[in-house]
Amino acid sequence: MHRNFAKLPGAAWLGVNFWSRTGGPLMWRSYDPRVVREELDVLREHGLNTTRSFFYWPDFMPEPDRIDETLAGHYADFLEAHAERAMATIPTFIVGHMSGENWDPAWRAGRDLYADVWMVDRQAWFAEEMARRYAGHPAVAGWLITNEMPIYGGKAPTEEVTAWARLMVRAVRAGGATEPVSIGDGAWGVEVTGQDNGFSVRELAAVTDFVGPHVYRMEDDLVRQHYGAAFICELAGTYGRPVVLEEFGCSSDFVSDDNAAHYYRQVLHNSLLGGATGWLGWNNTDFDLVDQPPYSHHPFELHFGLTEVDGTPKPALEEMRRFGAALDRIDLAACERAATDIALVVPSVLDAGYPFTRTADRTDVFGALRQAYVTARAADLPAGLTRESDGIAPDARLYLVPSAKQLTGPGWHRLEELAAGGAVVYVSYCAGSHGWQRGPWYSHMNAMFGVEHRLRYGLADPIEDDVVELTFTAALGPLAEGTTLAFRAAGTEHSRSYLPVRPTTAEVVAVDGHGRPALLRRRHGEGSLVLCAYPLEHMAAVTPRVNPEPTYRLYDALATLAGVRRPVTVADPRVSADVLVRADGARFAVLVSQADEELKVVAEVAAASAGAEPAREEVALEPYGVHVLELRR
């Protein structure tokens, strides 16, 4: 199964979002060419090649038909400073939101940014005029229409937002710009988050050249935090566009410098393995602007920088340098992600907007999918995402459908067909986290899984044990008969429930602590359908500090059953392994540790031919460390 790894032309963007320390969003009023060059020098010395820059809208467009030419001249010098250093920047047009505050040009007067024809015309005029000034400059890498427009302009119907976006992109092209263009909205649409703000990732991908997630998540589990941006990149990349991690980072007020470095290291490498091919940290420098909004009321925004106010690099900037060196070593432009045999199925309820469904149905899907993604990584199973909305991909050996309350009727039948063709399809039950139409929305559950369910109308079957134990009554891959796996129970009064079933044509593979069927396998055609009666992924997803948790052992066993090919494995679930393949045939295993201690692990490299012995490489990893291992041919 192919995994998206689309790239923009030229060198990968590795850099930062840029505001000079002389003024933050007001830097163009007090523009200091010397300071800007000093700031760029520090970035360039650490291997960065790109910035994202901003036309602070109230200043650059003080009247509806006038651009401030003094500030435009400052920006021209800013471009020259980049060109002098063989750097490039990505100008951002409509900058009315920044770091915890919205600013309007005085002449906006409350007009709707998407639907007011005159207001859309003025935005398009500004984008076209600014593009005309700078298009083709060697320091312009690409263009962004806005900065986090859902926060500034608010939600709107998808039709309005998409039409507005299309007109804005056309305006940039009308200004003579040929460089890549995207929206700058954060990729917070329903297809990624499960919450509809009108900025459809699918629709916007169709009119732009790349997708740019902004990821600042607060979590309760370290491993989920480390994989959070990667999972967002995977979801955003399902529409075939290059994925640029347009914003990520952390304030020194929220994290110590050493832990910030760990976070940068994890985000950079995991998102690379998650399909990102560009990275822009937030942001270049700390500020000493305590009296200036937004920093006066959001003071933590003063300290997101990769350098201190005086330009001293923080440890996270060194992580950016090390990451850039790794990209050079593997020659990212010539690399692809290794194909995978594992498909993580994204139910269409996440993005389709079906009538009479609840928001929780979508957000539950997001949580279970993300936890399954993390779990698969622990088992060295780099899963590709396949969206039910676009048709479930036909070329995987193992399909994971974690804690699923609902797929469409055709979706369930498609999975059964794939099993008949030789795949292993794994589905874990979940009743959903709310009480409206609680229960399995499956088209033909009993026949599909070879069971007879014993549900009672309107009632949940609660999980009363604090720990759910699954004891295997038959071997499943490396899980021998008699093996017991223990899972922490969690969920709402609705979702903390199991599915009572009796086997008909299925065989019981594992029972719970009360002797009830918990994992069942129905052989179907050339493959199998495996039903788990417990919402393992959902329970883990709502449990703090849970990873790694034992579902990875179940996934490992399912992979063995399915005959999944894994080029590199590491026995320790705290270390994940994935492979990049270069055009000349060179292969690179990227090992990422989730341990807070130094580890020595053995990476087992699959044999290149049948009958050959696997190779073993001993690897030392620092706390939360990364190692790139070139595999022997």
Secondary structure by P-SEA (a helix, b strand, c coil): ccccccccccccbbbbbcccccccccccccccaaaaaaaaaaaaaacccbbbbbccccccccccccccaaaaaaaaaaaaaaaaacbbbbbbccccccccccccccccccccccccaaaaaaaaaaaaaaaaaccccccccccccccccccccccccaaaaaaaaaaaaaaaaaacccccccccccccccccccccccccaaaaaacccbbbbbbbcccccaaaaaaaaaaaaaaaaccccbbbccbbbbbcccccaaaaaaaaaaaaaaaaaacccbbbccccccccccccccccccccccccccccccccccaaaaaaaaaaaaaaaaccccccccccccccccccccccccccccaaaaaaaaaaaaaaaaaaaaaccbbbbbbccccccccccbbbbcccccccaaaaaaaaaaaaabbbbbbbbbccccccccccccccccccccbbbbccccccccccccbbbbbbccccccccccbbbbbbbbbcccccbbbbbbbcccccccccccccccbbbbbccccbbbbbccaaaaaaaacccccccaaaaaaaaaaaaaccccccccccccbbbbbbbccccbbbbbbbbcccbbbbbbbbbccccccbbbbbbbbbbcccbbbbbbccc
